[in-house]
């Protein structure tokens, strides 16, 4: 299925096979989707690329199809691969991508430029429970970080202050009345975002998220699953880390 998805999603899928066989040693790599969206993948981020375009991690448990012309909010966009995927898969979609870490955001902006798409907007902010700033722990020696977090501050060598916004601010600022898909991969901030945003839930049709267990009793998959059910969502979970919700 992974290679079926690779061929289905990418017009130059042969590039990945050349990498896997050792015939292509380029870094970074350039890929193009069937919809003509081009993006760059440093080898450091090949695993993230494969999760989205080959495993389709965020699509596996969706409760219903995402319609054409969808409004998609990508929280924790990293280098933008899910944003590229969504803009390609959902015809005529509008994608708002949030990524606070400078090096990741720089790659996100490069990929938006490569794709030459006006349907993807990158914002260098973290989505959180309030507007302002927050400290994220991360490893500054890593060329790209996929694990900047509000948790485990003693386990990361450094921290960075980043600007924050809220889901309500996003809906109002971008005039989004209906979010067809909210994707969350924000290394623990998902609890602060969702627990403080029930007033937004009538606008959010589906959620696809990676859940990161935290130190508090309500910071785990079971707790966030129950909260979403209490607020009118049906849910599905997988691998004890992926959770989908739909209305």
N, C-alpha and C positions, 0 to 999 in steps of 0.2 A: 504493500500500500504506500510506503514512503516514496518509492521510486515512481509509482503511478502519480502521486501528488506532485512530485518534482516535474514530471513531464507535463502534467496538466497545468501547472502554475507558471512555468518558465518557458520562454521561447528558445533560450540558449541553455537548456538543461545539460547539454553535452559538456559545458564548462565544469560543472560539479563532478561529473564522471572522470574528466581529465585530471582534476585535483585529486580525487580518491585513488586513481591509478598511478599517481606520481608524475604524470605527463605535463601537468601545469603547475609551475612553482611561483606564479605571480602572487604578489601581495601588495595592495588589495586586489580582490576579484570584482569583476563587473557582471551583474546579472540583469536580465530584462524579463518582465512578466509578459504574459500573453496579451495583456492590454497595452503594452508599449511603455510601461513605467520602468525606468532604469535606476539602478541603485548599486552602491559600492559596499562590498563586504570585506573588511580586514580579516585575515585568517584568525585573529584572536576572537572574532565574533561568528565564526562558522557554526558553532554549536547553537547560538541563538537563531541564526538564519535557518538551520535545519528544523528546529522546534516549530517554527512558524510556517515555512514553505513546504516542508516534507512531512512532519508529524501533524501539522495543523492543530497544534495543542489547544488553541482557543476556540476552535470550531467543533471539537469532538462532541461536546455535551450540550450544544445549543438546543433550546426547547422548540424553536421554530425558525424558519428561514429568515434571514435578514433581507429586507426588500431592496430593490433598486432605489436609488435616490436617498439612501439611508444617511442619517446623521450619526457619526461614530465619534466617540470621545476616547482617546488613547491616553491613559494615565500611567506614567512610567514607560514612556515610549522608547527609551534608550536611543539606539541609532535609527529608529524609525521603521523597522522591518514589518511590524504588524500594521503600521499606518500604510506602508506600500502595499501590503497584502490586501488590506481592506479596500483601498482605493481601486485596486485591480479587480477584486472579486465582486464587489457590490457596485454595479453599474451606476454612474452618476452620483456616487456617494460624496459626502463632505466629511473630512476627517480633521479633528482638532487634536493635536498631539502635544502632550506636556512632558517635558524632561528638564530637570533642574541642574544636572551635573554638566559643567561647561564642556568637557571633552566629548561627552556623549551628544550634547546638543549641537556641537559643531558638526559632528558626523550626520546627525539628523538633518541639519540645514543643507549640508552637501548633497544628501540623498534627495531632498525636496528639489534642489536645483537640478540634479541629474534627471529627475523624473519630469521636470518642466511641467508640473501639475499645479494648477491654481486651486485644486480641491483639497490640498493638504496644507494645513497651517501649523507651524511649530511655535510653541510658547516655552520660553525658558523659565518655568516656574514649577513648583511642586503643588499638587492639589492636596489640601489638608482641611482641617476642621475650621480654620479661621484664616483670614487674610493677614499677612505680615511676613514673618521670617521664621525659619526653623533650622536647627542644626542637624545635619545628617552625618553619620559616621561612614567613612569610606577609606579605601587604600589609594592614596595619590600616586603610588608607584606603578599601579596598574594602568595600562594604556587606555583601556575602556573599563568602566566599572558596571557590573550588572547586579551589585549587591549593596549600594548605598542605602543605609537604613536608619530608622529612628531607634532601633533595638541594638543590643549588644555593643554598646559604645566602647567597652573595654577591649573588645576583640578586634577593633579596627585601629590602625595607627594614627588616623587623623580625622578631622571633621571639617565641615564647610557650612557656612550660613547661606541659605537659599531663600528666595522669595516664594511666598505661598499665595494661593487663591483657594476659593471654595467651589464646590459644585454649583451652588446657587449663583455665584458670581459668573461662572462659565456659562450657565444657561442664559443669564440676563445679558452678559456682555456680548455673546455671540448670537443672541436672539434665537435660541434653540427651544422650541416648544415641545419637541419630541426627540428623545435620544433613542435611536433604534438599537444601538449596542454601546454599552459602556465596558471597556476593557481596562482591567486594573492589574498591574504588576508593579507594586510600589513598596515592596520589602517591609511590610508591617504597617504602613500608613492607611491601609484599607479599612482598619477598624475605626480610626478617627474620622475618616472620610464618610463612611456609610452610617455609623452610629449617630453622626451629627447632621445627616442629610435626609431624614424621612420626608421632609416637605418637598423634596425633589422626586420622590419615587413615582409619583403619578406621571412624570415625564419620561421615566426610564423604562423602556420595554424589555430589554434584556441586559444581563450582566455576565461577562466572562472574566474570571479572576483567578490569579494564583494566590493562595492563602499562605501566609507566613506566620507560624506560631510565635506568640509573644509571651511575656512573663505573667500577664494578668489572666484571671479566670475567664474573662470574656474575649480573650485574644487567641482563638483557635477556630478550626473549621466548624466544629459542632455549634459553637456559640454564634458565629456569624450566619451559619445556615439557619438556625432557629430564629434569629432576628429577622432575616429576610422573609421567612415563612410567615412570621407574625405580621409583616407588613404587606402581605398579599401576593408574594411570589411563590411559584413552584420552583423546586431546586433539584439539582443533580450534582453529585460529587464523584471524583475519580482520583486514584492514586494518593488519597489523603492530603492532596494539596491543591487540586483544581476544583473550582466550584462555579456552576452556572445557575442563573436565576432568570425567570421570565414571568411576565404577567399575562 
